[in-house]
């Protein structure tokens, strides 16, 4: 009888418990429990656990980030990968720059299906981050830089793909947050145009709110293709979007 009762309990669909949670936390938990992308994210994606190597010092790699969206026990908890995949063409890259890379979901996505055999990825962020095992397996082909992009020199490197899912700290004001996001996006664009290879591609997050106009038109004429996209993995209520440039040509002032 005990075994049968236990089996029935395990067979029931589990629902989130909201005891001792604030109103905002309850709303977030309920949304997550119904979000198909969050449900997918609970499934194992890595071949090996990340935790066994995170404490091992290696040149150019810094681990130990405490963000709950980072990689833990071989799982990617961030939904960022679901945003990137639809934005990528069916090609492979030789030198990739991931700006604001934490928690390395985008770098991991590139390494799995969009990197040549000798291709390299450089991730840069102002914060420490845990590194997924599959990126560590790349050895010298993966490099993490803890640095401010405004202070780092990229003079010696050129990239055929530049990515950024970076966001500034939120203020609680949607208009202010939008302006700050687009200011950051323009800053990343200014840096990117100096280090992108001819025919290179660019994917940068921006806000479809105040300040969007300059970003949405910036790449027209500079790239063979310049589109503003909102992938399915991005929440419907979010203002975030992505500018996708393919085939860098440059411009008169670049």
C-alpha positions as a Markdown table, in Angstrom:
| # | Residue | x | y | z |
|---|---|---|---|---|
| 1 | Unk | 0.0 | 0.0 | 0.0 |
| 2 | Unk | 2.8 | 2.4 | 0.9 |
| 3 | Unk | 4.6 | 1.7 | -2.4 |
| 4 | Unk | 1.4 | 2.2 | -4.4 |
| 5 | Unk | 0.7 | 5.5 | -2.6 |
| 6 | Unk | 4.2 | 6.7 | -3.2 |
| 7 | Unk | 4.0 | 5.9 | -6.9 |
| 8 | Unk | 0.8 | 7.8 | -7.3 |
| 9 | Unk | 2.3 | 10.8 | -5.6 |
| 10 | Unk | 5.3 | 10.8 | -7.9 |
| 11 | Unk | 3.1 | 10.4 | -10.9 |
| 12 | Unk | 1.2 | 13.6 | -10.2 |
| 13 | Unk | 2.2 | 16.7 | -12.0 |
| 14 | Unk | 4.2 | 18.9 | -9.6 |
| 15 | Unk | 3.1 | 22.5 | -9.2 |
| 16 | Unk | 5.2 | 25.2 | -7.7 |
| 17 | Unk | 4.7 | 26.0 | -4.0 |
| 18 | Unk | 4.4 | 29.6 | -3.0 |
| 19 | Unk | 4.6 | 29.5 | 0.8 |
| 20 | Unk | 6.5 | 32.3 | 2.5 |
| 21 | Unk | 7.0 | 34.1 | -0.9 |
| 22 | Unk | 6.5 | 37.7 | -1.7 |
| 23 | Unk | 3.8 | 38.7 | -4.2 |
| 24 | Unk | 6.5 | 39.4 | -6.9 |
| 25 | Unk | 8.3 | 36.1 | -6.2 |
| 26 | Unk | 5.0 | 34.2 | -6.5 |
| 27 | Unk | 4.3 | 35.9 | -9.8 |
| 28 | Unk | 7.8 | 35.1 | -11.1 |
| 29 | Unk | 7.5 | 31.4 | -10.0 |
| 30 | Unk | 4.1 | 31.0 | -11.6 |
| 31 | Unk | 5.4 | 32.5 | -14.9 |
| 32 | Unk | 8.4 | 30.3 | -14.9 |
| 33 | Unk | 6.4 | 27.1 | -14.3 |
| 34 | Unk | 4.3 | 27.9 | -17.4 |
| 35 | Unk | 7.2 | 29.1 | -19.6 |
| 36 | Unk | 8.1 | 26.4 | -22.2 |
| 37 | Unk | 11.7 | 27.8 | -22.5 |
| 38 | Unk | 12.2 | 27.7 | -18.7 |
| 39 | Unk | 10.9 | 24.1 | -18.7 |
| 40 | Unk | 13.4 | 23.2 | -21.5 |
| 41 | Unk | 16.2 | 24.8 | -19.5 |
| 42 | Unk | 15.7 | 22.4 | -16.7 |
| 43 | Unk | 16.9 | 19.5 | -18.9 |
| 44 | Unk | 20.6 | 18.5 | -19.1 |
| 45 | Unk | 22.4 | 20.2 | -22.0 |
| 46 | Unk | 26.1 | 19.5 | -21.2 |
| 47 | Unk | 28.0 | 16.3 | -21.5 |
| 48 | Unk | 29.8 | 16.8 | -18.3 |
| 49 | Unk | 29.2 | 18.7 | -15.0 |
| 50 | Unk | 30.7 | 22.1 | -14.8 |
| 51 | Unk | 31.4 | 22.2 | -11.0 |
| 52 | Unk | 34.4 | 19.8 | -11.1 |
| 53 | Unk | 36.5 | 22.2 | -13.1 |
| 54 | Unk | 35.3 | 25.6 | -11.8 |
| 55 | Unk | 37.7 | 25.6 | -8.8 |
| 56 | Unk | 40.7 | 24.6 | -11.0 |
| 57 | Unk | 42.7 | 27.8 | -11.8 |
| 58 | Unk | 43.6 | 28.1 | -15.5 |
| 59 | Unk | 45.2 | 31.0 | -17.3 |
| 60 | Unk | 42.6 | 33.4 | -18.6 |
| 61 | Unk | 39.7 | 31.7 | -16.9 |
| 62 | Unk | 37.9 | 33.1 | -13.8 |
| 63 | Unk | 35.2 | 31.1 | -12.1 |
| 64 | Unk | 33.0 | 31.2 | -9.0 |
| 65 | Unk | 30.2 | 33.5 | -10.1 |
| 66 | Unk | 27.2 | 33.3 | -7.8 |
| 67 | Unk | 24.5 | 34.3 | -10.3 |
| 68 | Unk | 21.5 | 31.9 | -10.1 |
| 69 | Unk | 21.4 | 32.0 | -13.9 |
| 70 | Unk | 24.9 | 30.6 | -14.3 |
| 71 | Unk | 25.8 | 27.0 | -15.1 |
| 72 | Unk | 25.4 | 24.5 | -12.3 |
| 73 | Unk | 25.5 | 20.7 | -12.2 |
| 74 | Unk | 25.8 | 20.4 | -15.9 |
| 75 | Unk | 22.7 | 22.5 | -16.7 |
| 76 | Unk | 22.2 | 25.8 | -18.4 |
| 77 | Unk | 19.5 | 27.8 | -16.5 |
| 78 | Unk | 19.6 | 30.9 | -18.7 |
| 79 | Unk | 17.1 | 31.2 | -21.5 |
| 80 | Unk | 19.5 | 33.3 | -23.5 |
| 81 | Unk | 20.5 | 30.4 | -25.7 |
| 82 | Unk | 16.9 | 30.2 | -27.0 |
| 83 | Unk | 17.2 | 33.8 | -28.1 |
| 84 | Unk | 20.4 | 33.4 | -30.0 |
| 85 | Unk | 19.8 | 30.2 | -32.0 |
| 86 | Unk | 17.1 | 31.7 | -34.3 |
| 87 | Unk | 19.3 | 34.8 | -35.0 |
| 88 | Unk | 22.3 | 32.8 | -36.3 |
| 89 | Unk | 22.8 | 31.8 | -40.0 |
| 90 | Unk | 23.8 | 28.3 | -41.0 |
| 91 | Unk | 27.5 | 29.1 | -41.1 |
| 92 | Unk | 30.6 | 28.6 | -38.9 |
| 93 | Unk | 32.9 | 31.3 | -37.5 |
| 94 | Unk | 36.7 | 31.4 | -36.9 |
| 95 | Unk | 37.0 | 34.2 | -34.3 |
| 96 | Unk | 34.0 | 35.2 | -32.1 |
| 97 | Unk | 33.7 | 38.0 | -29.5 |
| 98 | Unk | 31.0 | 37.7 | -26.9 |
| 99 | Unk | 30.6 | 41.0 | -25.1 |
| 100 | Unk | 28.9 | 40.8 | -21.7 |
| 101 | Unk | 29.2 | 37.0 | -21.9 |
| 102 | Unk | 28.1 | 36.0 | -18.4 |
| 103 | Unk | 26.9 | 33.3 | -17.8 |
| 104 | Unk | 28.4 | 32.1 | -21.1 |
| 105 | Unk | 25.2 | 30.7 | -22.6 |
| 106 | Unk | 25.8 | 32.4 | -26.0 |
| 107 | Unk | 29.4 | 31.3 | -26.1 |
| 108 | Unk | 28.4 | 27.8 | -25.4 |
| 109 | Unk | 25.7 | 27.9 | -28.2 |
| 110 | Unk | 28.4 | 29.1 | -30.7 |
| 111 | Unk | 30.8 | 26.4 | -29.6 |
| 112 | Unk | 28.3 | 23.6 | -30.1 |
| 113 | Unk | 27.3 | 24.3 | -33.7 |
| 114 | Unk | 28.8 | 27.5 | -35.2 |
| 115 | Unk | 32.5 | 27.3 | -34.6 |
| 116 | Unk | 35.1 | 25.9 | -37.0 |
| 117 | Unk | 37.5 | 23.2 | -35.9 |
| 118 | Unk | 40.2 | 25.8 | -35.2 |
| 119 | Unk | 37.8 | 28.6 | -34.3 |
| 120 | Unk | 38.2 | 30.7 | -31.2 |
| 121 | Unk | 35.8 | 32.4 | -28.8 |
| 122 | Unk | 36.7 | 35.4 | -26.5 |
| 123 | Unk | 34.2 | 36.2 | -23.8 |
| 124 | Unk | 34.5 | 39.5 | -21.9 |
| 125 | Unk | 32.5 | 40.7 | -18.8 |
| 126 | Unk | 33.1 | 43.0 | -15.9 |
| 127 | Unk | 32.0 | 40.2 | -13.5 |
| 128 | Unk | 33.4 | 36.8 | -12.7 |
| 129 | Unk | 31.5 | 33.9 | -14.2 |
| 130 | Unk | 31.4 | 30.1 | -14.1 |
| 131 | Unk | 32.6 | 28.5 | -17.2 |
| 132 | Unk | 30.7 | 25.5 | -18.8 |
| 133 | Unk | 32.8 | 22.4 | -19.2 |
| 134 | Unk | 32.4 | 22.3 | -23.0 |
| 135 | Unk | 34.0 | 25.8 | -23.2 |
| 136 | Unk | 36.9 | 24.6 | -21.0 |
| 137 | Unk | 37.4 | 21.7 | -23.3 |
| 138 | Unk | 38.3 | 24.2 | -26.1 |
| 139 | Unk | 41.5 | 24.9 | -24.2 |
| 140 | Unk | 43.3 | 27.9 | -25.7 |
| 141 | Unk | 40.5 | 28.3 | -28.2 |
| 142 | Unk | 38.4 | 29.8 | -25.4 |
| 143 | Unk | 39.4 | 32.9 | -23.5 |
| 144 | Unk | 37.6 | 34.8 | -20.7 |
| 145 | Unk | 38.5 | 38.4 | -20.0 |
| 146 | Unk | 37.3 | 40.1 | -16.8 |
| 147 | Unk | 37.4 | 43.6 | -18.1 |
| 148 | Unk | 35.4 | 46.7 | -18.9 |
| 149 | Unk | 35.0 | 46.9 | -22.7 |
| 150 | Unk | 35.7 | 50.6 | -22.6 |
| 151 | Unk | 39.1 | 50.0 | -21.0 |
| 152 | Unk | 40.1 | 46.9 | -22.9 |
| 153 | Unk | 42.1 | 47.2 | -26.1 |
| 154 | Unk | 41.0 | 45.0 | -29.0 |
| 155 | Unk | 43.5 | 46.4 | -31.4 |
| 156 | Unk | 45.3 | 43.1 | -32.1 |
| 157 | Unk | 42.2 | 41.1 | -32.8 |
| 158 | Unk | 39.5 | 41.0 | -35.6 |
| 159 | Unk | 36.3 | 39.0 | -35.4 |
| 160 | Unk | 34.0 | 37.5 | -37.9 |
| 161 | Unk | 31.2 | 37.4 | -35.4 |
| 162 | Unk | 30.5 | 39.8 | -32.5 |
| 163 | Unk | 27.7 | 39.1 | -30.0 |
| 164 | Unk | 26.3 | 41.0 | -27.1 |
| 165 | Unk | 23.4 | 40.1 | -24.8 |
| 166 | Unk | 24.6 | 42.7 | -22.2 |
| 167 | Unk | 22.3 | 44.7 | -20.1 |
| 168 | Unk | 22.9 | 47.6 | -17.7 |
| 169 | Unk | 21.6 | 47.5 | -14.1 |
| 170 | Unk | 17.9 | 48.1 | -13.9 |
| 171 | Unk | 16.5 | 51.3 | -12.3 |
| 172 | Unk | 12.8 | 50.4 | -12.1 |
| 173 | Unk | 11.9 | 53.1 | -14.6 |
| 174 | Unk | 11.0 | 51.5 | -18.0 |
| 175 | Unk | 12.0 | 54.7 | -20.0 |
| 176 | Unk | 15.3 | 55.1 | -18.1 |
| 177 | Unk | 16.1 | 51.4 | -18.5 |
| 178 | Unk | 15.4 | 51.6 | -22.2 |
| 179 | Unk | 17.6 | 54.7 | -22.7 |
| 180 | Unk | 20.4 | 53.1 | -20.8 |
| 181 | Unk | 20.1 | 49.8 | -22.7 |
| 182 | Unk | 20.3 | 51.7 | -26.0 |
| 183 | Unk | 23.2 | 53.8 | -24.8 |
| 184 | Unk | 25.1 | 50.6 | -24.0 |
| 185 | Unk | 24.2 | 49.1 | -27.4 |
| 186 | Unk | 25.5 | 52.1 | -29.2 |
| 187 | Unk | 28.7 | 52.0 | -27.2 |
| 188 | Unk | 29.1 | 48.3 | -28.1 |
| 189 | Unk | 28.4 | 49.2 | -31.8 |
| 190 | Unk | 31.2 | 51.8 | -31.7 |
| 191 | Unk | 33.6 | 49.3 | -30.4 |
| 192 | Unk | 32.5 | 46.6 | -32.8 |
| 193 | Unk | 32.9 | 48.5 | -36.0 |
| 194 | Unk | 36.6 | 48.8 | -35.3 |
| 195 | Unk | 37.3 | 45.1 | -34.7 |
| 196 | Unk | 34.8 | 43.4 | -37.1 |
| 197 | Unk | 36.2 | 41.7 | -40.2 |
| 198 | Unk | 34.9 | 42.4 | -43.7 |
| 199 | Unk | 31.8 | 40.2 | -44.3 |
| 200 | Unk | 31.5 | 39.8 | -40.5 |
| 201 | Unk | 28.3 | 39.5 | -38.6 |
| 202 | Unk | 26.9 | 41.4 | -35.6 |
| 203 | Unk | 24.2 | 40.6 | -33.1 |
| 204 | Unk | 23.5 | 43.1 | -30.3 |
| 205 | Unk | 20.7 | 43.5 | -27.8 |
| 206 | Unk | 18.8 | 46.8 | -27.7 |
| 207 | Unk | 15.5 | 48.1 | -26.3 |
| 208 | Unk | 12.5 | 48.7 | -28.5 |
| 209 | Unk | 11.7 | 51.8 | -26.4 |
| 210 | Unk | 13.0 | 55.3 | -26.1 |
| 211 | Unk | 16.3 | 55.8 | -28.0 |
| 212 | Unk | 15.7 | 52.9 | -30.5 |
| 213 | Unk | 15.7 | 54.9 | -33.7 |
| 214 | Unk | 19.4 | 55.5 | -34.0 |
| 215 | Unk | 20.2 | 51.8 | -33.4 |
| 216 | Unk | 17.5 | 50.4 | -35.8 |
| 217 | Unk | 18.8 | 52.5 | -38.7 |
| 218 | Unk | 22.6 | 52.4 | -37.9 |
| 219 | Unk | 23.5 | 49.3 | -39.8 |
| 220 | Unk | 21.6 | 50.1 | -43.0 |
| 221 | Unk | 24.2 | 50.5 | -45.8 |
| 222 | Unk | 27.0 | 49.3 | -43.5 |
| 223 | Unk | 25.9 | 45.6 | -43.7 |
| 224 | Unk | 24.6 | 43.6 | -46.6 |
| 225 | Unk | 21.7 | 42.8 | -44.4 |
| 226 | Unk | 20.5 | 44.7 | -41.3 |
| 227 | Unk | 17.4 | 43.5 | -39.4 |
| 228 | Unk | 15.7 | 44.2 | -36.1 |
| 229 | Unk | 14.5 | 40.9 | -34.6 |
| 230 | Unk | 12.6 | 39.7 | -31.5 |
| 231 | Unk | 13.2 | 36.0 | -31.2 |
| 232 | Unk | 10.5 | 33.6 | -29.8 |
| 233 | Unk | 12.8 | 33.0 | -26.7 |
| 234 | Unk | 12.4 | 36.7 | -25.7 |
| 235 | Unk | 9.4 | 37.3 | -23.4 |
| 236 | Unk | 6.5 | 39.0 | -25.0 |
| 237 | Unk | 6.2 | 41.7 | -22.4 |
| 238 | Unk | 9.9 | 42.6 | -22.7 |
| 239 | Unk | 11.0 | 45.6 | -24.8 |
| 240 | Unk | 14.2 | 43.8 | -25.7 |
| 241 | Unk | 15.1 | 43.2 | -29.3 |
| 242 | Unk | 18.2 | 42.4 | -31.3 |
| 243 | Unk | 19.8 | 44.1 | -34.3 |
| 244 | Unk | 21.3 | 41.5 | -36.6 |
| 245 | Unk | 23.9 | 42.6 | -39.2 |
| 246 | Unk | 25.3 | 40.2 | -41.8 |
| 247 | Unk | 28.1 | 41.0 | -44.2 |
| 248 | Unk | 30.0 | 44.0 | -42.8 |
| 249 | Unk | 30.8 | 46.5 | -45.5 |
| 250 | Unk | 31.7 | 49.6 | -43.4 |
| 251 | Unk | 30.7 | 53.1 | -44.1 |
| 252 | Unk | 32.0 | 56.6 | -45.0 |
| 253 | Unk | 32.6 | 57.5 | -41.4 |
| 254 | Unk | 33.9 | 54.0 | -40.2 |
